[in-house]
Amino acid sequence: MSQGIPQTQTLPDDNQRKPWECQDNDELILKLRSYRDARHVADHPFTRAIASGEVSREGIVSYIGQFCVFVERGGKAWLPWLLGNVPVALEFRQAKNVLLDNLYGEFHKPADHVDLLLDMAAKEFGADKTALYNSTLLPETIAFMRVEEYYAHDRSWVEGMVALGFGLETQSPRYFTEIRNGLVERYGLKDSYYYDMHIEADVEHGDSIEVLMRAYAKPDSMESIWKAATESIDAYQLWHDGLYRAYVSGKRP
């Protein structure tokens, strides 16, 4: 049974309720799914520009460089910080096990994900791996990463898990499908393994995050969980605004 506000509690009518004022965790997750889907990065103009071939090959390489730094920070810093914030107690073993599995995947399933991304960029686009790894970040990339870092490092582990897991990772299957298809159809990508792997794995990861949200969200944490998810989703969108500006139009969409 989902934990959350008891079913018998009277809430204001829908026009007066705050978005995080929910009867239970299932309602909270449904509302967050709706918020996410209305702002999904798979539908962003930058993603569509890759799908239609509007981005130059140089722009694709630069985008991969920005994404590489994001993946490196996520796997090497944010997830370990988040895991370290989970209390050591029997009631939190489920959370630790799920997050450990996600962290292990970043390094060993089947290899370090950053290495896979760099290898793909070098093989398919002739990119210099060292230059790509040391990419100069766009202002929007820096701002996006600061939001995620804040939730992983400075907030509760539940908020960090929601920001990174629900806010970002649950978008990956649709997002990576669009990116992969665009790169294959418009840019001649032959080895799509990096994207294929994430499309499959992140369905499972997203499901596990929702399981943890149902298990650990409490009535007095619904507002902070809502803010963690929505601010992460919005930051992801704003980052893609920056990618569009830098690699498509020269101005914001």
C-alpha positions, 0 to 999 in steps of 0.5 A: 500500500502506498504511504502518504496522506491518509485517505480519510484526510480532507483536502481543499478542492482541486482549484485551491490545492497546491500541486503537491497536495495529494491523497497518497503517493500514487497520486503524487507520482501521476501528477509528476508524470504529467508534469514531466511528459508535458516538458519531455526533452524527447519533444524539445526543439533541439531533439527534433533538430537532431531527428531532422538532421538540422544540427551540423556534424560539428554540432553533434560532436559538441553536443556529445561533449557536453553530454559526456561531462554531464554523464561523468559528473552524474556517475562519478560524483552525484550518485556516490554523494546521493548513496552516501546520504542514505541512512544506514538502517534496515528500513533503507536497505531497499533504497541502497540496493537500488541505488548501488545497482544504478551506480554499478551500471554506470561503471560496469554494465558492460563498461564505463558509460563515459568510455562507451560514449567517447569511443562512439564519438571517436569511431562514428564522428572522428572526435578527439576523445581527450578534447571531448572529455575536456569540453568547455561547458555552455552556461546552460550546461553549468546551470543545469549541472548545479541544480542536479549537484545541489539535490544530490549533495545538499538535500535529503537523499529522497529529494536527490533520488527524485531529482536525478532518478525521476526528473532525468532518468525516467526521460531517457528511454524516449529521449535516447530513442529519438536521439538514436534514430536521428543519428542513425537516419540523418548522420549515418551512425552504425554502432548505436549500442550506447543508446540501445543499452540506455533505452533498455536499462533506464526503463527498469531504473525508472520503474525502480525509482517510482517503487522507492518514491512509493516506499519512502515519500512521507506526507510532510515531504511531498512538497520537497519531492514535488520541487525536486522533481519539477526543478530537475525537469525544468533544468533539463529543459533549460539545458536543451534550450542552451543546446538549441541556441548553441548548435542550431539557431544561435538564439533561444527557441 
